[in-house]
Amino acid sequence: SNSKKQEVMAAVRQEIQMANAQELMNKMNERCFDRCVTKPGTKLENGEQVCISRCMDRYMEAWNIVARAYTQDFQR
């Protein structure tokens, strides 16, 4: 039925969103860590923590801009 089809489509969309979020986190962690932590040790230095925080903020901001643009294009 139509409602069952809509349920399946909603579940698929949710799975895709979860996969995208996981991919975002993995890439963000990898790139920000590689960029900010030059000599890994037993703990993060203050400068490394600040760098990672700023890097992740910028990454999320860029991701949100792209997601909004994609959503707007998709809705047209």
PDB file of N, CA, C, O and CB in Angstrom:
ATOM      1  N   SER A   1       0.826  -1.186   0.000  1.00  0.00           N
ATOM      2  CA  SER A   1       0.000   0.000   0.000  1.00  0.00           C
ATOM      3  C   SER A   1       0.874   1.255   0.000  1.00  0.00           C
ATOM      4  O   SER A   1       2.087   1.174   0.195  1.00  0.00           O
ATOM      5  CB  SER A   1      -0.942  -0.005   1.209  1.00  0.00           C
ATOM      6  N   ASN A   2       0.266   2.386  -0.215  1.00  0.00           N
ATOM      7  CA  ASN A   2       0.981   3.654  -0.295  1.00  0.00           C
ATOM      8  C   ASN A   2       1.618   4.045   1.038  1.00  0.00           C
ATOM      9  O   ASN A   2       2.738   4.555   1.066  1.00  0.00           O
ATOM     10  CB  ASN A   2       0.038   4.749  -0.752  1.00  0.00           C
ATOM     11  N   SER A   3       0.911   3.806   2.138  1.00  0.00           N
ATOM     12  CA  SER A   3       1.463   4.162   3.451  1.00  0.00           C
ATOM     13  C   SER A   3       2.673   3.287   3.787  1.00  0.00           C
ATOM     14  O   SER A   3       3.636   3.763   4.388  1.00  0.00           O
ATOM     15  CB  SER A   3       0.383   4.017   4.548  1.00  0.00           C
ATOM     16  N   LYS A   4       2.625   2.016   3.400  1.00  0.00           N
ATOM     17  CA  LYS A   4       3.762   1.116   3.635  1.00  0.00           C
ATOM     18  C   LYS A   4       4.975   1.575   2.821  1.00  0.00           C
ATOM     19  O   LYS A   4       6.107   1.549   3.303  1.00  0.00           O
ATOM     20  CB  LYS A   4       3.388  -0.349   3.268  1.00  0.00           C
ATOM     21  N   LYS A   5       4.720   1.990   1.596  1.00  0.00           N
ATOM     22  CA  LYS A   5       5.793   2.487   0.742  1.00  0.00           C
ATOM     23  C   LYS A   5       6.419   3.740   1.354  1.00  0.00           C
ATOM     24  O   LYS A   5       7.640   3.893   1.341  1.00  0.00           O
ATOM     25  CB  LYS A   5       5.263   2.787  -0.676  1.00  0.00           C
ATOM     26  N   GLN A   6       5.590   4.630   1.887  1.00  0.00           N
ATOM     27  CA  GLN A   6       6.098   5.845   2.521  1.00  0.00           C
ATOM     28  C   GLN A   6       6.910   5.526   3.770  1.00  0.00           C
ATOM     29  O   GLN A   6       7.914   6.184   4.044  1.00  0.00           O
ATOM     30  CB  GLN A   6       4.946   6.777   2.874  1.00  0.00           C
ATOM     31  N   GLU A   7       6.483   4.523   4.527  1.00  0.00           N
ATOM     32  CA  GLU A   7       7.231   4.096   5.711  1.00  0.00           C
ATOM     33  C   GLU A   7       8.610   3.584   5.326  1.00  0.00           C
ATOM     34  O   GLU A   7       9.609   3.914   5.966  1.00  0.00           O
ATOM     35  CB  GLU A   7       6.462   3.011   6.471  1.00  0.00           C
ATOM     36  N   VAL A   8       8.653   2.779   4.279  1.00  0.00           N
ATOM     37  CA  VAL A   8       9.929   2.215   3.813  1.00  0.00           C
ATOM     38  C   VAL A   8      10.839   3.338   3.321  1.00  0.00           C
ATOM     39  O   VAL A   8      12.030   3.354   3.632  1.00  0.00           O
ATOM     40  CB  VAL A   8       9.695   1.170   2.679  1.00  0.00           C
ATOM     41  N   MET A   9      10.287   4.265   2.564  1.00  0.00           N
ATOM     42  CA  MET A   9      11.083   5.386   2.061  1.00  0.00           C
ATOM     43  C   MET A   9      11.619   6.236   3.217  1.00  0.00           C
ATOM     44  O   MET A   9      12.769   6.673   3.179  1.00  0.00           O
ATOM     45  CB  MET A   9      10.242   6.257   1.107  1.00  0.00           C
ATOM     46  N   ALA A  10      10.804   6.469   4.232  1.00  0.00           N
ATOM     47  CA  ALA A  10      11.242   7.240   5.398  1.00  0.00           C
ATOM     48  C   ALA A  10      12.371   6.503   6.119  1.00  0.00           C
ATOM     49  O   ALA A  10      13.340   7.126   6.553  1.00  0.00           O
ATOM     50  CB  ALA A  10      10.057   7.493   6.365  1.00  0.00           C
ATOM     51  N   ALA A  11      12.251   5.198   6.246  1.00  0.00           N
ATOM     52  CA  ALA A  11      13.294   4.412   6.908  1.00  0.00           C
ATOM     53  C   ALA A  11      14.594   4.460   6.108  1.00  0.00           C
ATOM     54  O   ALA A  11      15.675   4.564   6.686  1.00  0.00           O
ATOM     55  CB  ALA A  11      12.836   2.951   7.091  1.00  0.00           C
ATOM     56  N   VAL A  12      14.491   4.386   4.787  1.00  0.00           N
ATOM     57  CA  VAL A  12      15.676   4.450   3.926  1.00  0.00           C
ATOM     58  C   VAL A  12      16.340   5.823   4.056  1.00  0.00           C
ATOM     59  O   VAL A  12      17.563   5.918   4.167  1.00  0.00           O
ATOM     60  CB  VAL A  12      15.297   4.167   2.444  1.00  0.00           C
ATOM     61  N   ARG A  13      15.532   6.881   4.041  1.00  0.00           N
ATOM     62  CA  ARG A  13      16.080   8.237   4.199  1.00  0.00           C
ATOM     63  C   ARG A  13      16.805   8.380   5.541  1.00  0.00           C
ATOM     64  O   ARG A  13      17.873   8.989   5.620  1.00  0.00           O
ATOM     65  CB  ARG A  13      14.953   9.291   4.091  1.00  0.00           C
ATOM     66  N   GLN A  14      16.214   7.815   6.582  1.00  0.00           N
ATOM     67  CA  GLN A  14      16.838   7.901   7.903  1.00  0.00           C
ATOM     68  C   GLN A  14      18.166   7.146   7.925  1.00  0.00           C
ATOM     69  O   GLN A  14      19.140   7.619   8.510  1.00  0.00           O
ATOM     70  CB  GLN A  14      15.892   7.344   8.982  1.00  0.00           C
ATOM     71  N   GLU A  15      18.207   5.992   7.299  1.00  0.00           N
ATOM     72  CA  GLU A  15      19.454   5.221   7.233  1.00  0.00           C
ATOM     73  C   GLU A  15      20.529   5.997   6.469  1.00  0.00           C
ATOM     74  O   GLU A  15      21.695   6.003   6.864  1.00  0.00           O
ATOM     75  CB  GLU A  15      19.208   3.848   6.562  1.00  0.00           C
ATOM     76  N   ILE A  16      20.136   6.644   5.384  1.00  0.00           N
ATOM     77  CA  ILE A  16      21.081   7.435   4.604  1.00  0.00           C
ATOM     78  C   ILE A  16      21.600   8.602   5.428  1.00  0.00           C
ATOM     79  O   ILE A  16      22.794   8.903   5.400  1.00  0.00           O
ATOM     80  CB  ILE A  16      20.428   7.943   3.312  1.00  0.00           C
ATOM     81  N   GLN A  17      20.710   9.261   6.161  1.00  0.00           N
ATOM     82  CA  GLN A  17      21.129  10.372   7.018  1.00  0.00           C
ATOM     83  C   GLN A  17      22.101   9.911   8.091  1.00  0.00           C
ATOM     84  O   GLN A  17      23.079  10.598   8.387  1.00  0.00           O
ATOM     85  CB  GLN A  17      19.916  11.028   7.666  1.00  0.00           C
ATOM     86  N   MET A  18      21.837   8.758   8.668  1.00  0.00           N
ATOM     87  CA  MET A  18      22.739   8.226   9.696  1.00  0.00           C
ATOM     88  C   MET A  18      24.107   7.893   9.088  1.00  0.00           C
ATOM     89  O   MET A  18      25.142   8.179   9.691  1.00  0.00           O
ATOM     90  CB  MET A  18      22.124   6.963  10.360  1.00  0.00           C
ATOM     91  N   ALA A  19      24.110   7.294   7.907  1.00  0.00           N
ATOM     92  CA  ALA A  19      25.371   6.962   7.246  1.00  0.00           C
ATOM     93  C   ALA A  19      26.146   8.233   6.908  1.00  0.00           C
ATOM     94  O   ALA A  19      27.366   8.279   7.072  1.00  0.00           O
ATOM     95  CB  ALA A  19      25.113   6.137   5.969  1.00  0.00           C
ATOM     96  N   ASN A  20      25.443   9.264   6.438  1.00  0.00           N
ATOM     97  CA  ASN A  20      26.100  10.529   6.122  1.00  0.00           C
ATOM     98  C   ASN A  20      26.675  11.177   7.367  1.00  0.00           C
ATOM     99  O   ASN A  20      27.788  11.701   7.336  1.00  0.00           O
ATOM    100  CB  ASN A  20      25.124  11.481   5.445  1.00  0.00           C
ATOM    101  N   ALA A  21      25.934  11.146   8.457  1.00  0.00           N
ATOM    102  CA  ALA A  21      26.421  11.718   9.706  1.00  0.00           C
ATOM    103  C   ALA A  21      27.664  10.972  10.200  1.00  0.00           C
ATOM    104  O   ALA A  21      28.617  11.591  10.672  1.00  0.00           O
ATOM    105  CB  ALA A  21      25.319  11.682  10.775  1.00  0.00           C
ATOM    106  N   GLN A  22      27.649   9.668  10.090  1.00  0.00           N
ATOM    107  CA  GLN A  22      28.808   8.863  10.508  1.00  0.00           C
ATOM    108  C   GLN A  22      30.019   9.172   9.630  1.00  0.00           C
ATOM    109  O   GLN A  22      31.139   9.290  10.127  1.00  0.00           O
ATOM    110  CB  GLN A  22      28.475   7.350  10.442  1.00  0.00           C
ATOM    111  N   GLU A  23      29.791   9.303   8.334  1.00  0.00           N
ATOM    112  CA  GLU A  23      30.880   9.637   7.416  1.00  0.00           C
ATOM    113  C   GLU A  23      31.445  11.015   7.741  1.00  0.00           C
ATOM    114  O   GLU A  23      32.661  11.210   7.740  1.00  0.00           O
ATOM    115  CB  GLU A  23      30.393   9.589   5.954  1.00  0.00           C
ATOM    116  N   LEU A  24      30.559  11.969   8.019  1.00  0.00           N
ATOM    117  CA  LEU A  24      30.996  13.313   8.391  1.00  0.00           C
ATOM    118  C   LEU A  24      31.880  13.262   9.628  1.00  0.00           C
ATOM    119  O   LEU A  24      32.953  13.865   9.648  1.00  0.00           O
ATOM    120  CB  LEU A  24      29.786  14.228   8.639  1.00  0.00           C
ATOM    121  N   MET A  25      31.446  12.557  10.647  1.00  0.00           N
ATOM    122  CA  MET A  25      32.225  12.472  11.884  1.00  0.00           C
ATOM    123  C   MET A  25      33.585  11.824  11.645  1.00  0.00           C
ATOM    124  O   MET A  25      34.600  12.289  12.164  1.00  0.00           O
ATOM    125  CB  MET A  25      31.453  11.686  12.942  1.00  0.00           C
ATOM    126  N   ASN A  26      33.601  10.758  10.865  1.00  0.00           N
ATOM    127  CA  ASN A  26      34.863  10.079  10.585  1.00  0.00           C
ATOM    128  C   ASN A  26      35.836  10.992   9.837  1.00  0.00           C
ATOM    129  O   ASN A  26      37.011  11.076  10.194  1.00  0.00           O
ATOM    130  CB  ASN A  26      34.609   8.808   9.774  1.00  0.00           C
ATOM    131  N   LYS A  27      35.349  11.671   8.804  1.00  0.00           N
ATOM    132  CA  LYS A  27      36.218  12.568   8.035  1.00  0.00           C
ATOM    133  C   LYS A  27      36.675  13.745   8.873  1.00  0.00           C
ATOM    134  O   LYS A  27      37.841  14.138   8.825  1.00  0.00           O
ATOM    135  CB  LYS A  27      35.499  13.071   6.787  1.00  0.00           C
ATOM    136  N   MET A  28      35.760  14.301   9.635  1.00  0.00           N
ATOM    137  CA  MET A  28      36.089  15.450  10.467  1.00  0.00           C
ATOM    138  C   MET A  28      37.149  15.060  11.501  1.00  0.00           C
ATOM    139  O   MET A  28      38.128  15.781  11.690  1.00  0.00           O
ATOM    140  CB  MET A  28      34.821  15.999  11.164  1.00  0.00           C
ATOM    141  N   ASN A  29      36.955  13.934  12.161  1.00  0.00           N
ATOM    142  CA  ASN A  29      37.940  13.483  13.153  1.00  0.00           C
ATOM    143  C   ASN A  29      39.300  13.261  12.517  1.00  0.00           C
ATOM    144  O   ASN A  29      40.320  13.702  13.045  1.00  0.00           O
ATOM    145  CB  ASN A  29      37.470  12.194  13.832  1.00  0.00           C
ATOM    146  N   GLU A  30      39.312  12.581  11.387  1.00  0.00           N
ATOM    147  CA  GLU A  30      40.578  12.263  10.716  1.00  0.00           C
ATOM    148  C   GLU A  30      41.290  13.529  10.262  1.00  0.00           C
ATOM    149  O   GLU A  30      42.475  13.713  10.542  1.00  0.00           O
ATOM    150  CB  GLU A  30      40.333  11.341   9.514  1.00  0.00           C
ATOM    151  N   ARG A  31      40.577  14.394   9.568  1.00  0.00           N
ATOM    152  CA  ARG A  31      41.211  15.596   9.016  1.00  0.00           C
ATOM    153  C   ARG A  31      41.641  16.565  10.097  1.00  0.00           C
ATOM    154  O   ARG A  31      42.744  17.108  10.042  1.00  0.00           O
ATOM    155  CB  ARG A  31      40.271  16.293   8.060  1.00  0.00           C
ATOM    156  N   CYS A  32      40.788  16.785  11.075  1.00  0.00           N
ATOM    157  CA  CYS A  32      41.141  17.736  12.132  1.00  0.00           C
ATOM    158  C   CYS A  32      42.276  17.193  12.992  1.00  0.00           C
ATOM    159  O   CYS A  32      43.162  17.948  13.393  1.00  0.00           O
ATOM    160  CB  CYS A  32      39.917  18.047  13.006  1.00  0.00           C
ATOM    161  N   PHE A  33      42.258  15.914  13.277  1.00  0.00           N
ATOM    162  CA  PHE A  33      43.338  15.325  14.070  1.00  0.00           C
ATOM    163  C   PHE A  33      44.658  15.427  13.313  1.00  0.00           C
ATOM    164  O   PHE A  33      45.674  15.842  13.872  1.00  0.00           O
ATOM    165  CB  PHE A  33      43.024  13.848  14.412  1.00  0.00           C
ATOM    166  N   ASP A  34      44.636  15.044  12.027  1.00  0.00           N
ATOM    167  CA  ASP A  34      45.864  15.107  11.233  1.00  0.00           C
ATOM    168  C   ASP A  34      46.405  16.534  11.136  1.00  0.00           C
ATOM    169  O   ASP A  34      47.616  16.755  11.152  1.00  0.00           O
ATOM    170  CB  ASP A  34      45.612  14.553   9.834  1.00  0.00           C
ATOM    171  N   ARG A  35      45.495  17.486  11.036  1.00  0.00           N
ATOM    172  CA  ARG A  35      45.891  18.880  10.887  1.00  0.00           C
ATOM    173  C   ARG A  35      46.407  19.477  12.190  1.00  0.00           C
ATOM    174  O   ARG A  35      47.339  20.280  12.181  1.00  0.00           O
ATOM    175  CB  ARG A  35      44.727  19.695  10.379  1.00  0.00           C
ATOM    176  N   CYS A  36      45.811  19.091  13.296  1.00  0.00           N
ATOM    177  CA  CYS A  36      46.071  19.777  14.563  1.00  0.00           C
ATOM    178  C   CYS A  36      47.045  19.057  15.493  1.00  0.00           C
ATOM    179  O   CYS A  36      47.659  19.692  16.350  1.00  0.00           O
ATOM    180  CB  CYS A  36      44.788  19.978  15.278  1.00  0.00           C
ATOM    181  N   VAL A  37      47.191  17.771  15.340  1.00  0.00           N
ATOM    182  CA  VAL A  37      48.047  17.007  16.259  1.00  0.00           C
ATOM    183  C   VAL A  37      49.273  16.523  15.487  1.00  0.00           C
ATOM    184  O   VAL A  37      49.232  15.514  14.782  1.00  0.00           O
ATOM    185  CB  VAL A  37      47.268  15.794  16.893  1.00  0.00           C
ATOM    186  N   THR A  38      50.359  17.271  15.643  1.00  0.00           N
ATOM    187  CA  THR A  38      51.565  16.944  14.886  1.00  0.00           C
ATOM    188  C   THR A  38      52.395  15.851  15.551  1.00  0.00           C
ATOM    189  O   THR A  38      53.043  15.053  14.873  1.00  0.00           O
ATOM    190  CB  THR A  38      52.411  18.183  14.708  1.00  0.00           C
ATOM    191  N   LYS A  39      52.369  15.821  16.887  1.00  0.00           N
ATOM    192  CA  LYS A  39      53.117  14.806  17.633  1.00  0.00           C
ATOM    193  C   LYS A  39      52.190  14.185  18.665  1.00  0.00           C
ATOM    194  O   LYS A  39      52.106  14.670  19.793  1.00  0.00           O
ATOM    195  CB  LYS A  39      54.383  15.418  18.317  1.00  0.00           C
ATOM    196  N   PRO A  40      51.488  13.110  18.289  1.00  0.00           N
ATOM    197  CA  PRO A  40      50.565  12.481  19.247  1.00  0.00           C
ATOM    198  C   PRO A  40      51.286  12.049  20.516  1.00  0.00           C
ATOM    199  O   PRO A  40      52.392  11.510  20.473  1.00  0.00           O
ATOM    200  CB  PRO A  40      49.876  11.272  18.608  1.00  0.00           C
ATOM    201  N   GLY A  41      50.645  12.295  21.626  1.00  0.00           N
ATOM    202  CA  GLY A  41      51.185  11.907  22.928  1.00  0.00           C
ATOM    203  C   GLY A  41      50.092  11.266  23.758  1.00  0.00           C
ATOM    204  O   GLY A  41      49.112  10.742  23.228  1.00  0.00           O
ATOM    205  N   THR A  42      50.273  11.314  25.047  1.00  0.00           N
ATOM    206  CA  THR A  42      49.300  10.686  25.941  1.00  0.00           C
ATOM    207  C   THR A  42      48.069  11.563  26.167  1.00  0.00           C
ATOM    208  O   THR A  42      47.022  11.072  26.588  1.00  0.00           O
ATOM    209  CB  THR A  42      49.952  10.369  27.274  1.00  0.00           C
ATOM    210  N   LYS A  43      48.198  12.876  25.883  1.00  0.00           N
ATOM    211  CA  LYS A  43      47.047  13.773  26.012  1.00  0.00           C
ATOM    212  C   LYS A  43      47.200  14.913  25.018  1.00  0.00           C
ATOM    213  O   LYS A  43      48.289  15.172  24.505  1.00  0.00           O
ATOM    214  CB  LYS A  43      46.917  14.322  27.467  1.00  0.00           C
ATOM    215  N   LEU A  44      46.075  15.594  24.753  1.00  0.00           N
ATOM    216  CA  LEU A  44      46.105  16.729  23.837  1.00  0.00           C
ATOM    217  C   LEU A  44      46.593  17.975  24.574  1.00  0.00           C
ATOM    218  O   LEU A  44      46.191  18.242  25.706  1.00  0.00           O
ATOM    219  CB  LEU A  44      44.705  16.973  23.220  1.00  0.00           C
ATOM    220  N   GLU A  45      47.457  18.722  23.918  1.00  0.00           N
ATOM    221  CA  GLU A  45      47.904  20.003  24.463  1.00  0.00           C
ATOM    222  C   GLU A  45      46.780  21.018  24.274  1.00  0.00           C
ATOM    223  O   GLU A  45      45.879  20.803  23.464  1.00  0.00           O
ATOM    224  CB  GLU A  45      49.230  20.489  23.772  1.00  0.00           C
ATOM    225  N   ASN A  46      46.831  22.117  25.014  1.00  0.00           N
ATOM    226  CA  ASN A  46      45.793  23.146  24.915  1.00  0.00           C
ATOM    227  C   ASN A  46      45.645  23.665  23.494  1.00  0.00           C
ATOM    228  O   ASN A  46      44.527  23.810  23.000  1.00  0.00           O
ATOM    229  CB  ASN A  46      46.104  24.300  25.852  1.00  0.00           C
ATOM    230  N   GLY A  47      46.758  23.946  22.835  1.00  0.00           N
ATOM    231  CA  GLY A  47      46.721  24.447  21.460  1.00  0.00           C
ATOM    232  C   GLY A  47      46.088  23.446  20.512  1.00  0.00           C
ATOM    233  O   GLY A  47      45.362  23.824  19.592  1.00  0.00           O
ATOM    234  N   GLU A  48      46.363  22.174  20.735  1.00  0.00           N
ATOM    235  CA  GLU A  48      45.765  21.128  19.898  1.00  0.00           C
ATOM    236  C   GLU A  48      44.255  21.063  20.108  1.00  0.00           C
ATOM    237  O   GLU A  48      43.492  20.903  19.155  1.00  0.00           O
ATOM    238  CB  GLU A  48      46.402  19.760  20.208  1.00  0.00           C
ATOM    239  N   GLN A  49      43.835  21.189  21.360  1.00  0.00           N
ATOM    240  CA  GLN A  49      42.399  21.168  21.665  1.00  0.00           C
ATOM    241  C   GLN A  49      41.680  22.325  20.985  1.00  0.00           C
ATOM    242  O   GLN A  49      40.609  22.146  20.405  1.00  0.00           O
ATOM    243  CB  GLN A  49      42.169  21.228  23.184  1.00  0.00           C
ATOM    244  N   VAL A  50      42.272  23.510  21.058  1.00  0.00           N
ATOM    245  CA  VAL A  50      41.673  24.690  20.423  1.00  0.00           C
ATOM    246  C   VAL A  50      41.625  24.495  18.913  1.00  0.00           C
ATOM    247  O   VAL A  50      40.607  24.780  18.283  1.00  0.00           O
ATOM    248  CB  VAL A  50      42.469  25.974  20.778  1.00  0.00           C
ATOM    249  N   CYS A  51      42.708  24.016  18.332  1.00  0.00           N
ATOM    250  CA  CYS A  51      42.777  23.784  16.893  1.00  0.00           C
ATOM    251  C   CYS A  51      41.706  22.794  16.452  1.00  0.00           C
ATOM    252  O   CYS A  51      41.007  23.037  15.468  1.00  0.00           O
ATOM    253  CB  CYS A  51      44.166  23.271  16.499  1.00  0.00           C
ATOM    254  N   ILE A  52      41.571  21.685  17.167  1.00  0.00           N
ATOM    255  CA  ILE A  52      40.580  20.669  16.819  1.00  0.00           C
ATOM    256  C   ILE A  52      39.170  21.243  16.933  1.00  0.00           C
ATOM    257  O   ILE A  52      38.330  21.001  16.066  1.00  0.00           O
ATOM    258  CB  ILE A  52      40.731  19.430  17.725  1.00  0.00           C
ATOM    259  N   SER A  53      38.911  21.986  17.975  1.00  0.00           N
ATOM    260  CA  SER A  53      37.589  22.587  18.170  1.00  0.00           C
ATOM    261  C   SER A  53      37.241  23.533  17.025  1.00  0.00           C
ATOM    262  O   SER A  53      36.140  23.474  16.477  1.00  0.00           O
ATOM    263  CB  SER A  53      37.534  23.339  19.506  1.00  0.00           C
ATOM    264  N   ARG A  54      38.175  24.397  16.670  1.00  0.00           N
ATOM    265  CA  ARG A  54      37.943  25.340  15.565  1.00  0.00           C
ATOM    266  C   ARG A  54      37.790  24.603  14.239  1.00  0.00           C
ATOM    267  O   ARG A  54      36.923  24.940  13.432  1.00  0.00           O
ATOM    268  CB  ARG A  54      39.097  26.354  15.471  1.00  0.00           C
ATOM    269  N   CYS A  55      38.617  23.615  14.021  1.00  0.00           N
ATOM    270  CA  CYS A  55      38.546  22.828  12.788  1.00  0.00           C
ATOM    271  C   CYS A  55      37.185  22.158  12.666  1.00  0.00           C
ATOM    272  O   CYS A  55      36.565  22.190  11.602  1.00  0.00           O
ATOM    273  CB  CYS A  55      39.667  21.771  12.751  1.00  0.00           C
ATOM    274  N   MET A  56      36.726  21.560  13.739  1.00  0.00           N
ATOM    275  CA  MET A  56      35.434  20.869  13.713  1.00  0.00           C
ATOM    276  C   MET A  56      34.292  21.860  13.512  1.00  0.00           C
ATOM    277  O   MET A  56      33.329  21.562  12.806  1.00  0.00           O
ATOM    278  CB  MET A  56      35.221  20.075  15.014  1.00  0.00           C
ATOM    279  N   ASP A  57      34.392  23.032  14.125  1.00  0.00           N
ATOM    280  CA  ASP A  57      33.370  24.068  13.924  1.00  0.00           C
ATOM    281  C   ASP A  57      33.297  24.481  12.462  1.00  0.00           C
ATOM    282  O   ASP A  57      32.210  24.586  11.894  1.00  0.00           O
ATOM    283  CB  ASP A  57      33.663  25.296  14.802  1.00  0.00           C
ATOM    284  N   ARG A  58      34.454  24.714  11.855  1.00  0.00           N
ATOM    285  CA  ARG A  58      34.477  25.110  10.440  1.00  0.00           C
ATOM    286  C   ARG A  58      33.946  23.989   9.553  1.00  0.00           C
ATOM    287  O   ARG A  58      33.204  24.239   8.603  1.00  0.00           O
ATOM    288  CB  ARG A  58      35.906  25.490  10.008  1.00  0.00           C
ATOM    289  N   TYR A  59      34.323  22.777   9.861  1.00  0.00           N
ATOM    290  CA  TYR A  59      33.873  21.629   9.078  1.00  0.00           C
ATOM    291  C   TYR A  59      32.353  21.505   9.151  1.00  0.00           C
ATOM    292  O   TYR A  59      31.695  21.279   8.136  1.00  0.00           O
ATOM    293  CB  TYR A  59      34.544  20.331   9.577  1.00  0.00           C
ATOM    294  N   MET A  60      31.800  21.652  10.350  1.00  0.00           N
ATOM    295  CA  MET A  60      30.341  21.558  10.515  1.00  0.00           C
ATOM    296  C   MET A  60      29.635  22.709   9.808  1.00  0.00           C
ATOM    297  O   MET A  60      28.578  22.514   9.207  1.00  0.00           O
ATOM    298  CB  MET A  60      29.965  21.550  12.006  1.00  0.00           C
ATOM    299  N   GLU A  61      30.206  23.892   9.878  1.00  0.00           N
ATOM    300  CA  GLU A  61      29.613  25.048   9.201  1.00  0.00           C
ATOM    301  C   GLU A  61      29.574  24.810   7.692  1.00  0.00           C
ATOM    302  O   GLU A  61      28.556  25.062   7.046  1.00  0.00           O
ATOM    303  CB  GLU A  61      30.407  26.339   9.524  1.00  0.00           C
ATOM    304  N   ALA A  62      30.668  24.331   7.139  1.00  0.00           N
ATOM    305  CA  ALA A  62      30.718  24.046   5.702  1.00  0.00           C
ATOM    306  C   ALA A  62      29.719  22.946   5.345  1.00  0.00           C
ATOM    307  O   ALA A  62      29.024  23.040   4.334  1.00  0.00           O
ATOM    308  CB  ALA A  62      32.149  23.630   5.277  1.00  0.00           C
ATOM    309  N   TRP A  63      29.649  21.913   6.170  1.00  0.00           N
ATOM    310  CA  TRP A  63      28.713  20.817   5.923  1.00  0.00           C
ATOM    311  C   TRP A  63      27.276  21.337   5.907  1.00  0.00           C
ATOM    312  O   TRP A  63      26.482  20.947   5.051  1.00  0.00           O
ATOM    313  CB  TRP A  63      28.874  19.714   6.992  1.00  0.00           C
ATOM    314  N   ASN A  64      26.944  22.211   6.847  1.00  0.00           N
ATOM    315  CA  ASN A  64      25.592  22.763   6.916  1.00  0.00           C
ATOM    316  C   ASN A  64      25.261  23.614   5.697  1.00  0.00           C
ATOM    317  O   ASN A  64      24.137  23.567   5.197  1.00  0.00           O
ATOM    318  CB  ASN A  64      25.428  23.589   8.180  1.00  0.00           C
ATOM    319  N   ILE A  65      26.215  24.382   5.220  1.00  0.00           N
ATOM    320  CA  ILE A  65      25.999  25.195   4.016  1.00  0.00           C
ATOM    321  C   ILE A  65      25.725  24.297   2.824  1.00  0.00           C
ATOM    322  O   ILE A  65      24.794  24.545   2.057  1.00  0.00           O
ATOM    323  CB  ILE A  65      27.220  26.101   3.734  1.00  0.00           C
ATOM    324  N   VAL A  66      26.522  23.264   2.665  1.00  0.00           N
ATOM    325  CA  VAL A  66      26.330  22.332   1.550  1.00  0.00           C
ATOM    326  C   VAL A  66      24.992  21.617   1.677  1.00  0.00           C
ATOM    327  O   VAL A  66      24.278  21.457   0.687  1.00  0.00           O
ATOM    328  CB  VAL A  66      27.478  21.305   1.496  1.00  0.00           C
ATOM    329  N   ALA A  67      24.647  21.187   2.883  1.00  0.00           N
ATOM    330  CA  ALA A  67      23.388  20.473   3.091  1.00  0.00           C
ATOM    331  C   ALA A  67      22.188  21.364   2.770  1.00  0.00           C
ATOM    332  O   ALA A  67      21.218  20.907   2.165  1.00  0.00           O
ATOM    333  CB  ALA A  67      23.295  19.966   4.536  1.00  0.00           C
ATOM    334  N   ARG A  68      22.252  22.635   3.175  1.00  0.00           N
ATOM    335  CA  ARG A  68      21.150  23.555   2.867  1.00  0.00           C
ATOM    336  C   ARG A  68      21.020  23.767   1.362  1.00  0.00           C
ATOM    337  O   ARG A  68      19.911  23.769   0.826  1.00  0.00           O
ATOM    338  CB  ARG A  68      21.363  24.906   3.571  1.00  0.00           C
ATOM    339  N   ALA A  69      22.147  23.945   0.681  1.00  0.00           N
ATOM    340  CA  ALA A  69      22.118  24.152  -0.766  1.00  0.00           C
ATOM    341  C   ALA A  69      21.562  22.906  -1.462  1.00  0.00           C
ATOM    342  O   ALA A  69      20.757  23.011  -2.387  1.00  0.00           O
ATOM    343  CB  ALA A  69      23.536  24.485  -1.298  1.00  0.00           C
ATOM    344  N   TYR A  70      21.996  21.740  -1.014  1.00  0.00           N
ATOM    345  CA  TYR A  70      21.512  20.489  -1.596  1.00  0.00           C
ATOM    346  C   TYR A  70      20.007  20.347  -1.389  1.00  0.00           C
ATOM    347  O   TYR A  70      19.285  19.952  -2.304  1.00  0.00           O
ATOM    348  CB  TYR A  70      22.250  19.286  -0.981  1.00  0.00           C
ATOM    349  N   THR A  71      19.539  20.667  -0.194  1.00  0.00           N
ATOM    350  CA  THR A  71      18.111  20.563   0.117  1.00  0.00           C
ATOM    351  C   THR A  71      17.303  21.519  -0.742  1.00  0.00           C
ATOM    352  O   THR A  71      16.245  21.149  -1.251  1.00  0.00           O
ATOM    353  CB  THR A  71      17.857  20.848   1.603  1.00  0.00           C
ATOM    354  N   GLN A  72      17.786  22.747  -0.912  1.00  0.00           N
ATOM    355  CA  GLN A  72      17.087  23.720  -1.743  1.00  0.00           C
ATOM    356  C   GLN A  72      17.017  23.255  -3.194  1.00  0.00           C
ATOM    357  O   GLN A  72      15.974  23.385  -3.836  1.00  0.00           O
ATOM    358  CB  GLN A  72      17.775  25.081  -1.659  1.00  0.00           C
ATOM    359  N   ASP A  73      18.121  22.714  -3.717  1.00  0.00           N
ATOM    360  CA  ASP A  73      18.123  22.203  -5.083  1.00  0.00           C
ATOM    361  C   ASP A  73      17.178  21.021  -5.226  1.00  0.00           C
ATOM    362  O   ASP A  73      16.476  20.896  -6.229  1.00  0.00           O
ATOM    363  CB  ASP A  73      19.533  21.799  -5.500  1.00  0.00           C
ATOM    364  N   PHE A  74      17.163  20.160  -4.225  1.00  0.00           N
ATOM    365  CA  PHE A  74      16.319  18.974  -4.254  1.00  0.00           C
ATOM    366  C   PHE A  74      14.838  19.337  -4.241  1.00  0.00           C
ATOM    367  O   PHE A  74      14.022  18.653  -4.859  1.00  0.00           O
ATOM    368  CB  PHE A  74      16.643  18.072  -3.076  1.00  0.00           C
ATOM    369  N   GLN A  75      14.489  20.415  -3.534  1.00  0.00           N
ATOM    370  CA  GLN A  75      13.092  20.811  -3.407  1.00  0.00           C
ATOM    371  C   GLN A  75      12.561  21.506  -4.661  1.00  0.00           C
ATOM    372  O   GLN A  75      11.349  21.655  -4.817  1.00  0.00           O
ATOM    373  CB  GLN A  75      12.926  21.720  -2.214  1.00  0.00           C
ATOM    374  N   ARG A  76      13.438  21.924  -5.537  1.00  0.00           N
ATOM    375  CA  ARG A  76      13.004  22.620  -6.758  1.00  0.00           C
ATOM    376  C   ARG A  76      12.518  21.681  -7.808  1.00  0.00           C
ATOM    377  O   ARG A  76      12.120  22.116  -8.889  1.00  0.00           O
ATOM    378  CB  ARG A  76      14.115  23.443  -7.318  1.00  0.00           C
TER     379      ARG A  76
END
